Amino acid sequence: MLGDDDISEGAAPRTRRRNKDLTVAELKAAATRQLVSEGLANLSVKPIIEKAGVSRGALFHHFPTKNHLIAAAFADLLDGAANDLHRLGHELRENRISIDEFVSGVRGVFCSEMFVGSMEIAIGIRVDAGLTELVRDSLEKWWASLARFWVETFDLPTMSKSEADQHWVMASNLLRGHAFSSSYSGSPNLPEPFCEAFKAMILTDAVVRSKDNITTPKK
């Protein structure tokens, strides 16, 4: 009977698949680091392939253009942020974290590399129609996931669906504004006052949904 380390007829394809997945993941991770540390305008292929430990040919085998790599890395950033938010919402509904821990965690997601990368992409798509098209689906998926995160986590019993939707848009805008200030301004980063103000402005009338009740509010 073959062991896990034995070479069988199907081993080579599986190994190639693992190698491909690893290469793609390393390229996207290296591109993300470059995007965040150097900015989109200064993003270069050479340090990416050096960091990932692959050849230029390997990069363009997996990604036809640099923009395709940037878009794939950006999609991973957004997916990671969305997963973190939904995890926080789930933990709050399960009473595994407090509302203070929830707000602090959500703030942390918005002030993470995701936001810096998002700002760089936002600048890039203003001047690059090709990049705009490549990130369109990822952005639409992110906005839908963000909206779902709020309504799955909280009920606003005194508001209609349209009012609740606008309320959560405002919540997201507040978080983005704070993230911009924290990331790009020279002002001190003051998470505690922001979290207290966010709770007062956004969550005063919000009710945490139970783990079995995450339906969208009725119109």
Residue pairs with C-beta under 8 A, 6 or more apart in sequence:
2 8
20 62
23 52
23 54
23 58
23 62
24 62
24 72
26 51
26 52
26 53
26 54
27 48
27 49
27 52
27 54
27 59
27 62
27 63
27 69
28 69
28 72
28 73
28 76
29 52
29 73
30 47
30 48
30 49
30 51
30 52
31 43
31 48
31 69
31 70
31 72
31 73
32 73
32 76
32 77
32 113
32 117
33 51
34 43
34 44
34 47
34 48
34 51
35 43
35 70
35 73
35 74
35 116
35 117
35 120
35 121
36 113
36 116
36 117
36 120
38 44
39 120
40 70
40 120
40 121
40 123
40 124
41 123
43 66
43 70
45 56
45 59
45 66
48 59
48 69
49 55
49 56
49 58
49 59
52 59
59 69
62 69
63 69
63 72
65 130
67 128
67 130
67 131
67 134
68 134
70 121
70 124
70 131
70 134
71 131
71 134
71 135
71 138
73 117
74 117
74 118
74 121
74 135
74 138
75 135
75 138
77 113
77 114
77 117
77 118
78 114
78 118
78 138
78 139
78 141
78 142
79 141
80 114
81 109
81 110
81 112
81 114
81 142
82 141
82 142
82 145
82 146
82 149
84 105
84 109
85 106
85 109
85 145
85 146
85 149
86 145
86 149
86 152
88 97
88 102
88 105
88 106
88 109
89 102
89 149
89 152
89 153
90 211
91 97
91 102
92 99
92 102
92 153
92 208
93 153
93 208
93 209
93 210
93 211
93 214
94 211
97 105
99 199
99 203
99 208
100 195
100 199
103 195
103 198
103 199
103 203
104 191
104 195
106 175
107 175
107 178
107 191
107 194
107 195
107 198
110 175
110 176
110 178
110 179
111 178
111 179
111 182
111 183
111 191
115 176
115 179
115 180
115 183
116 183
119 180
119 183
119 184
121 131
121 135
124 131
125 131
125 132
125 135
146 172
147 165
147 168
150 168
150 171
150 172
151 164
151 165
151 168
151 214
151 216
151 217
152 209
152 214
153 208
153 209
153 214
154 203
154 206
154 207
154 208
154 209
155 206
155 207
155 208
155 209
155 213
155 217
156 163
156 164
156 167
156 205
156 206
156 207
156 217
157 205
157 207
158 205
159 167
159 205
159 217
160 217
160 219
161 216
161 217
161 218
161 219
162 219
164 217
167 202
170 202
171 198
171 202
174 198
174 201
174 202
175 198
178 194
181 187
182 189
